[in-house]
C-alpha cells in the first residue's frame, strides 16, 4: 500500500487545486452578483427619488400658486410611469437579492469542498509518512537481525571456541 500513497497524495492535491479554483470562481460570481444587486438598489432609489421630486415640485408650485390643472395632470401621468418603473425596479432588486443569496450559498459550498479536500490531503500525507516510518522501522529491524546473525556466526566460527 505504501506505493499507493504518493499517487493518492497527487490526486488529493489536484482535487484541492480544483476546489480552490471553484471557490475563487464562486467568490468572483458572488462579488459580481453583489454589484448587480447594488446597481438594482440604486436604480430603485433613483426611481423613488424621481417620483418624490415630481410631487415635491407640484407641492412647491401649489404653495406659490403656480400649479394649474395641466401641470397637475402631467404630475399624475409622470406618477403612473414612475410607479411602473418603481415596481419594475423592485422586481429587479428582488431578483438580484435572490441571485446573490444563491451565489453566496455556492461560495459557501465551494469553501466547504476546499476544506474537505485540504483535510483529505493532510490525511493522505500523514498516512504516507506513517507508511514510510513503518517501512524504515522494518528495514532497521531487518538490519539489526542481520547484524545479530552475523555477529553470532562470527562468534561461533571464532578459533579457540570450545564446543562443550
N, C-alpha and C positions, 0 to 999 in steps of 0.2 A: 504493500500500500504506500510505502514511502515514496515510490516513484510517481504516484498519482498526485501527491500534494502540490508540487510545483505547477502542474497543469491546472489543478483546481484554483490555485492562487492566481494564475494568469486569467482564468475565467472570471474569478471574482473581481479582479482589477478592471477587466473590460466592463463587467456589469456596473461597477462603481462609477467608471467614467461615463457610461451611458446614463446612469441615474443623475450624475452631476450635470450632464448636458440637458437632460429633460427638466431638471429643476431650474437651470438657467433660462431655458425657453419658457417655462411656465411663469417664472418671475417677470420676464420681459412682456409676456402676454398680459399678465396682471397689471403691470405698470401702464401698458398701452390702454387697457380697458379702463383703468382708473382715470387716465387722461380724457378718454371719451366721456366717462361719467361726469367729470368736472366740466367739460365743454357743454354737455347737456344741461347741467345745473346752471351754468352761466347763461345759456340761451333762455332757460325758463325764467331766471331772474330778470333778464333783459325784456322779455315779453311782458312780464308782470309790471316792470317799470314803465314800459311804453303805455300800457293801459292806464296805470296810475297817473302818469304825466298828462295823458289826454283829459282825464277828469279833473285833475288839478287845474289845468288850463281853463276848462269850462267853468269851474267854480270861480277862478280868478276873474274871468270875463263877466260872470254873473254879478260879482260883488262890485265891479266897476260900471255895471250897466251896459256892457258891450255884448252880452250874449243874446243873440237873436235865434229865431226858430231854425234857420238854415244851419247855423253853427251847432246848435243842439242836435239836429238831425245828423250832421257829419260826425259828431262825437258818438252818437248812438250807433251809426254804421261802423265806425272805427272800433267801438267796443265789441261789436259782434265779431268782427275779423280778429280782434285781439283775443277774444275768448276762445275762438277756434285755434289760434296759434298757441295759446297757453295750454289748452287741452292736448294738443299735439306735443308740445314741449314736455308736459307731464308724462306722456306715454314714452317719449324718448328717454327721459330720466329714469323711469321705472325699468325700462329695458336695459339701460346701461347699468343700473344697480344690480339687476339680476345677473347680467353677464359678468360683472365684477365679482359677485359672490361665487359664481361658477369658476372663474379664473383663480380666485384665491383658494378655493377648495382643491382645484387641480394642483396648484402650487404646494399646498399642504400635503397632498398625496405624493407628489414628487419628492418632497423633503423626507417624508416617511420612507419612501423607497430607497432614497440615498442613505438614510440612517441604517436601514436593514442591510444594504449592500456593504456598507462600511463594517458593520458588525460581522457579517459573513466572511469578509476578507480577513478581519482580525482573527476570527476563529480558525480559519484555514491556515493562517500564518503561525498561530500558536500550535496547531496540530502538527504542522510541518516541523517546527522547532522541537516538539516533543518526539516526533519520529526520528529526527536526526540525533537527538540526545540519546534515545534508546539504542539506535544503531551504534553510536560511539561507545556506549556502555557495553554493548555486546562485543564489540571489537576489542575493547580494553580487557574484558573478561577472558576472551579467547587468547589474547596476548599473554595475560597473566597465567592462564592454564598452560599455554605452550612453554612459557618460561619456567614454570614449575616442573613440567615434564622434562624439559631439557636439563634442568638442574638435578633432578632425580636420576636421570640417565647418566649424567656426568658423575654423579656421586657413586652410582652403582658400578661404574666402569673404573673407578679410581684404583690404581695399583695399591696393593697392600691392604686392601679391604678384605677382611676375613668374613667369609660366609659361614656362619656357625651352624 
